[in-house]
Amino acid sequence: MSIDVELALVLGLFMIGAVVLAIDNLVYALSKRFSRWMRNRKSVPRTPSTFTSTQKKQF
């Protein structure tokens, strides 16, 4: 193989590695944000607080 072909293969592999790493980073960041959003959603119940306040008004 000539040097041009080897250089093209090395650069191609490098580009594939960079794309895979970028996609992996994106998936990691999105999953972290999603899990934090789910945790915040579970820890802040909005409907029971309004329900208890209306119950107190009735009594």
N, CA, C and O atoms as a Tinker XYZ file with bonds, in Angstrom:
   236  protein
     1  N      0.851000   -1.195000    0.000000    73     2
     2  CA     0.000000    0.000000    0.000000    64     1     3
     3  C      0.887000    1.245000    0.000000    63     2     4     5
     4  O      1.955000    1.275000    0.611000    81     3
     5  N      0.423000    2.235000   -0.683000    73     3     6
     6  CA     1.188000    3.478000   -0.711000    64     5     7
     7  C      0.890000    4.300000    0.540000    63     6     8     9
     8  O     -0.033000    4.001000    1.297000    81     7
     9  N      1.675000    5.317000    0.731000    73     7    10
    10  CA     1.521000    6.157000    1.921000    64     9    11
    11  C      0.181000    6.894000    1.887000    63    10    12    13
    12  O     -0.434000    7.109000    2.932000    81    11
    13  N     -0.270000    7.276000    0.706000    73    11    14
    14  CA    -1.546000    7.993000    0.594000    64    13    15
    15  C     -2.715000    7.138000    1.083000    63    14    16    17
    16  O     -3.602000    7.628000    1.781000    81    15
    17  N     -2.707000    5.855000    0.710000    73    15    18
    18  CA    -3.797000    4.970000    1.125000    64    17    19
    19  C     -3.748000    4.744000    2.631000    63    18    20    21
    20  O     -4.782000    4.753000    3.299000    81    19
    21  N     -2.542000    4.540000    3.167000    73    19    22
    22  CA    -2.416000    4.337000    4.614000    64    21    23
    23  C     -2.854000    5.585000    5.379000    63    22    24    25
    24  O     -3.528000    5.494000    6.404000    81    23
    25  N     -2.462000    6.749000    4.867000    73    23    26
    26  CA    -2.854000    7.997000    5.521000    64    25    27
    27  C     -4.366000    8.186000    5.465000    63    26    28    29
    28  O     -4.975000    8.634000    6.436000    81    27
    29  N     -4.961000    7.848000    4.346000    73    27    30
    30  CA    -6.413000    7.958000    4.225000    64    29    31
    31  C     -7.111000    6.998000    5.183000    63    30    32    33
    32  O     -8.124000    7.358000    5.784000    81    31
    33  N     -6.587000    5.783000    5.333000    73    31    34
    34  CA    -7.191000    4.826000    6.268000    64    33    35
    35  C     -7.064000    5.309000    7.710000    63    34    36    37
    36  O     -8.017000    5.218000    8.484000    81    35
    37  N     -5.891000    5.821000    8.070000    73    35    38
    38  CA    -5.690000    6.301000    9.441000    64    37    39
    39  C     -6.602000    7.494000    9.721000    63    38    40    41
    40  O     -7.225000    7.567000   10.780000    81    39
    41  N     -6.678000    8.421000    8.779000    73    39    42
    42  CA    -7.553000    9.578000    8.977000    64    41    43
    43  C     -9.024000    9.169000    9.015000    63    42    44    45
    44  O     -9.809000    9.735000    9.776000    81    43
    45  N     -9.391000    8.196000    8.203000    73    43    46
    46  CA   -10.763000    7.702000    8.219000    64    45    47
    47  C    -11.114000    7.065000    9.550000    63    46    48    49
    48  O    -12.189000    7.307000   10.099000    81    47
    49  N    -10.202000    6.247000   10.067000    73    47    50
    50  CA   -10.442000    5.633000   11.379000    64    49    51
    51  C    -10.506000    6.696000   12.479000    63    50    52    53
    52  O    -11.316000    6.600000   13.400000    81    51
    53  N     -9.645000    7.703000   12.370000    73    51    54
    54  CA    -9.664000    8.782000   13.353000    64    53    55
    55  C    -10.994000    9.531000   13.313000    63    54    56    57
    56  O    -11.560000    9.857000   14.357000    81    55
    57  N    -11.488000    9.801000   12.113000    73    55    58
    58  CA   -12.770000   10.504000   11.987000    64    57    59
    59  C    -13.919000    9.656000   12.535000    63    58    60    61
    60  O    -14.810000   10.178000   13.205000    81    59
    61  N    -13.900000    8.351000   12.252000    73    59    62
    62  CA   -14.946000    7.465000   12.781000    64    61    63
    63  C    -14.902000    7.453000   14.305000    63    62    64    65
    64  O    -15.944000    7.494000   14.959000    81    63
    65  N    -13.701000    7.398000   14.868000    73    63    66
    66  CA   -13.555000    7.426000   16.323000    64    65    67
    67  C    -14.068000    8.721000   16.924000    63    66    68    69
    68  O    -14.706000    8.716000   17.977000    81    67
    69  N    -13.789000    9.835000   16.252000    73    67    70
    70  CA   -14.251000   11.129000   16.759000    64    69    71
    71  C    -15.773000   11.215000   16.725000    63    70    72    73
    72  O    -16.386000   11.742000   17.653000    81    71
    73  N    -16.383000   10.704000   15.667000    73    71    74
    74  CA   -17.849000   10.738000   15.558000    64    73    75
    75  C    -18.483000    9.850000   16.627000    63    74    76    77
    76  O    -19.469000   10.236000   17.255000    81    75
    77  N    -17.915000    8.661000   16.832000    73    75    78
    78  CA   -18.450000    7.751000   17.858000    64    77    79
    79  C    -18.319000    8.378000   19.240000    63    78    80    81
    80  O    -19.235000    8.273000   20.056000    81    79
    81  N    -17.193000    9.026000   19.509000    73    79    82
    82  CA   -16.994000    9.671000   20.803000    64    81    83
    83  C    -17.980000   10.822000   21.006000    63    82    84    85
    84  O    -18.501000   11.003000   22.107000    81    83
    85  N    -18.236000   11.591000   19.965000    73    83    86
    86  CA   -19.190000   12.697000   20.073000    64    85    87
    87  C    -20.601000   12.180000   20.331000    63    86    88    89
    88  O    -21.329000   12.746000   21.147000    81    87
    89  N    -20.992000   11.113000   19.645000    73    87    90
    90  CA   -22.323000   10.536000   19.854000    64    89    91
    91  C    -22.441000    9.973000   21.268000    63    90    92    93
    92  O    -23.482000   10.112000   21.910000    81    91
    93  N    -21.376000    9.338000   21.751000    73    91    94
    94  CA   -21.379000    8.784000   23.103000    64    93    95
    95  C    -21.531000    9.899000   24.139000    63    94    96    97
    96  O    -22.282000    9.759000   25.104000    81    95
    97  N    -20.821000   10.993000   23.936000    73    95    98
    98  CA   -20.933000   12.136000   24.845000    64    97    99
    99  C    -22.341000   12.709000   24.848000    63    98   100   101
   100  O    -22.874000   13.053000   25.902000    81    99
   101  N    -22.939000   12.812000   23.673000    73    99   102
   102  CA   -24.289000   13.359000   23.551000    64   101   103
   103  C    -25.309000   12.476000   24.260000    63   102   104   105
   104  O    -26.184000   12.974000   24.968000    81   103
   105  N    -25.193000   11.164000   24.066000    73   103   106
   106  CA   -26.122000   10.234000   24.713000    64   105   107
   107  C    -25.955000   10.292000   26.224000    63   106   108   109
   108  O    -26.944000   10.253000   26.957000    81   107
   109  N    -24.711000   10.384000   26.700000    73   107   110
   110  CA   -24.461000   10.463000   28.141000    64   109   111
   111  C    -25.076000   11.735000   28.735000    63   110   112   113
   112  O    -25.707000   11.691000   29.791000    81   111
   113  N    -24.887000   12.860000   28.055000    73   111   114
   114  CA   -25.429000   14.122000   28.570000    64   113   115
   115  C    -26.952000   14.107000   28.574000    63   114   116   117
   116  O    -27.576000   14.574000   29.526000    81   115
   117  N    -27.553000   13.573000   27.511000    73   115   118
   118  CA   -29.015000   13.534000   27.448000    64   117   119
   119  C    -29.592000   12.596000   28.501000    63   118   120   121
   120  O    -30.619000   12.908000   29.104000    81   119
   121  N    -28.947000   11.449000   28.734000    73   119   122
   122  CA   -29.464000   10.520000   29.738000    64   121   123
   123  C    -29.323000   11.107000   31.138000    63   122   124   125
   124  O    -30.182000   10.893000   31.994000    81   123
   125  N    -28.246000   11.843000   31.369000    73   123   126
   126  CA   -28.065000   12.475000   32.672000    64   125   127
   127  C    -29.143000   13.533000   32.902000    63   126   128   129
   128  O    -29.720000   13.613000   33.987000    81   127
   129  N    -29.409000   14.340000   31.880000    73   127   130
   130  CA   -30.449000   15.365000   31.991000    64   129   131
   131  C    -31.823000   14.735000   32.167000    63   130   132   133
   132  O    -32.641000   15.229000   32.944000    81   131
   133  N    -32.079000   13.641000   31.447000    73   131   134
   134  CA   -33.376000   12.971000   31.545000    64   133   135
   135  C    -33.582000   12.377000   32.931000    63   134   136   137
   136  O    -34.676000   12.474000   33.488000    81   135
   137  N    -32.536000   11.758000   33.500000    73   135   138
   138  CA   -32.687000   11.164000   34.827000    64   137   139
   139  C    -32.885000   12.247000   35.882000    63   138   140   141
   140  O    -33.639000   12.053000   36.835000    81   139
   141  N    -32.213000   13.384000   35.718000    73   139   142
   142  CA   -32.403000   14.479000   36.668000    64   141   143
   143  C    -33.816000   15.047000   36.556000    63   142   144   145
   144  O    -34.428000   15.402000   37.563000    81   143
   145  N    -34.332000   15.131000   35.327000    73   143   146
   146  CA   -35.695000   15.623000   35.117000    64   145   147
   147  C    -36.712000   14.670000   35.738000    63   146   148   149
   148  O    -37.688000   15.112000   36.344000    81   147
   149  N    -36.486000   13.354000   35.587000    73   147   150
   150  CA   -37.397000   12.372000   36.179000    64   149   151
   151  C    -37.349000   12.445000   37.697000    63   150   152   153
   152  O    -38.386000   12.344000   38.353000    81   151
   153  N    -36.159000   12.618000   38.266000    73   151   154
   154  CA   -36.033000   12.698000   39.716000    64   153   155
   155  C    -36.729000   13.953000   40.242000    63   154   156   157
   156  O    -37.399000   13.901000   41.273000    81   155
   157  N    -36.579000   15.067000   39.552000    73   155   158
   158  CA   -37.250000   16.300000   39.969000    64   157   159
   159  C    -38.757000   16.172000   39.836000    63   158   160   161
   160  O    -39.504000   16.710000   40.653000    81   159
   161  N    -39.201000   15.471000   38.823000    73   159   162
   162  CA   -40.635000   15.304000   38.625000    64   161   163
   163  C    -41.246000   14.445000   39.725000    63   162   164   165
   164  O    -42.366000   14.705000   40.164000    81   163
   165  N    -40.521000   13.426000   40.173000    73   163   166
   166  CA   -41.047000   12.562000   41.231000    64   165   167
   167  C    -41.006000   13.258000   42.585000    63   166   168   169
   168  O    -41.885000   13.035000   43.418000    81   167
   169  N    -39.998000   14.099000   42.820000    73   167   170
   170  CA   -39.843000   14.700000   44.141000    64   169   171
   171  C    -40.755000   15.904000   44.346000    63   170   172   173
   172  O    -40.944000   16.332000   45.484000    81   171
   173  N    -41.327000   16.463000   43.282000    73   171   174
   174  CA   -42.200000   17.632000   43.415000    64   173   175
   175  C    -43.600000   17.251000   42.954000    63   174   176   177
   176  O    -43.957000   17.488000   41.800000    81   175
   177  N    -44.399000   16.661000   43.844000    73   175   178
   178  CA   -45.779000   16.331000   43.441000    64   177   179
   179  C    -46.635000   17.585000   43.458000    63   178   180   181
   180  O    -46.771000   18.232000   44.496000    81   179
   181  N    -47.204000   17.928000   42.333000    73   179   182
   182  CA   -47.976000   19.173000   42.251000    64   181   183
   183  C    -49.453000   18.949000   42.563000    63   182   184   185
   184  O    -50.075000   19.786000   43.217000    81   183
   185  N    -50.020000   17.846000   42.111000    73   183   186
   186  CA   -51.458000   17.642000   42.294000    64   185   187
   187  C    -51.843000   17.356000   43.744000    63   186   188   189
   188  O    -52.875000   17.870000   44.175000    81   187
   189  N    -51.095000   16.576000   44.532000    73   187   190
   190  CA   -51.539000   16.347000   45.920000    64   189   191
   191  C    -51.549000   17.619000   46.756000    63   190   192   193
   192  O    -52.389000   17.752000   47.646000    81   191
   193  N    -50.639000   18.561000   46.498000    73   191   194
   194  CA   -50.626000   19.786000   47.301000    64   193   195
   195  C    -51.898000   20.600000   47.064000    63   194   196   197
   196  O    -52.451000   21.160000   48.010000    81   195
   197  N    -52.362000   20.674000   45.840000    73   195   198
   198  CA   -53.605000   21.398000   45.584000    64   197   199
   199  C    -54.793000   20.628000   46.152000    63   198   200   201
   200  O    -55.765000   21.236000   46.600000    81   199
   201  N    -54.725000   19.316000   46.137000    73   199   202
   202  CA   -55.816000   18.509000   46.670000    64   201   203
   203  C    -55.942000   18.702000   48.180000    63   202   204   205
   204  O    -57.055000   18.848000   48.685000    81   203
   205  N    -54.831000   18.708000   48.908000    73   203   206
   206  CA   -54.887000   18.894000   50.356000    64   205   207
   207  C    -55.335000   20.308000   50.701000    63   206   208   209
   208  O    -56.036000   20.506000   51.693000    81   207
   209  N    -54.942000   21.295000   49.897000    73   207   210
   210  CA   -55.376000   22.659000   50.207000    64   209   211
   211  C    -56.886000   22.810000   50.012000    63   210   212   213
   212  O    -57.528000   23.544000   50.763000    81   211
   213  N    -57.458000   22.137000   49.026000    73   211   214
   214  CA   -58.912000   22.211000   48.852000    64   213   215
   215  C    -59.620000   21.436000   49.958000    63   214   216   217
   216  O    -60.715000   21.820000   50.368000    81   215
   217  N    -59.024000   20.359000   50.445000    73   215   218
   218  CA   -59.631000   19.621000   51.554000    64   217   219
   219  C    -59.674000   20.482000   52.815000    63   218   220   221
   220  O    -60.671000   20.483000   53.537000    81   219
   221  N    -58.597000   21.211000   53.076000    73   219   222
   222  CA   -58.563000   22.064000   54.262000    64   221   223
   223  C    -59.625000   23.159000   54.178000    63   222   224   225
   224  O    -60.212000   23.533000   55.193000    81   223
   225  N    -59.868000   23.667000   52.995000    73   223   226
   226  CA   -60.879000   24.711000   52.841000    64   225   227
   227  C    -62.280000   24.156000   53.101000    63   226   228   229
   228  O    -63.139000   24.873000   53.614000    81   227
   229  N    -62.521000   22.901000   52.757000    73   227   230
   230  CA   -63.838000   22.318000   52.963000    64   229   231
   231  C    -64.111000   22.104000   54.443000    63   230   232   233
   232  O    -65.248000   22.270000   54.886000    81   231
   233  N    -63.111000   21.745000   55.206000    73   231   234
   234  CA   -63.315000   21.527000   56.636000    64   233   235
   235  C    -63.307000   22.861000   57.334000    63   234   236
   236  O    -63.463000   22.920000   58.554000    81   235
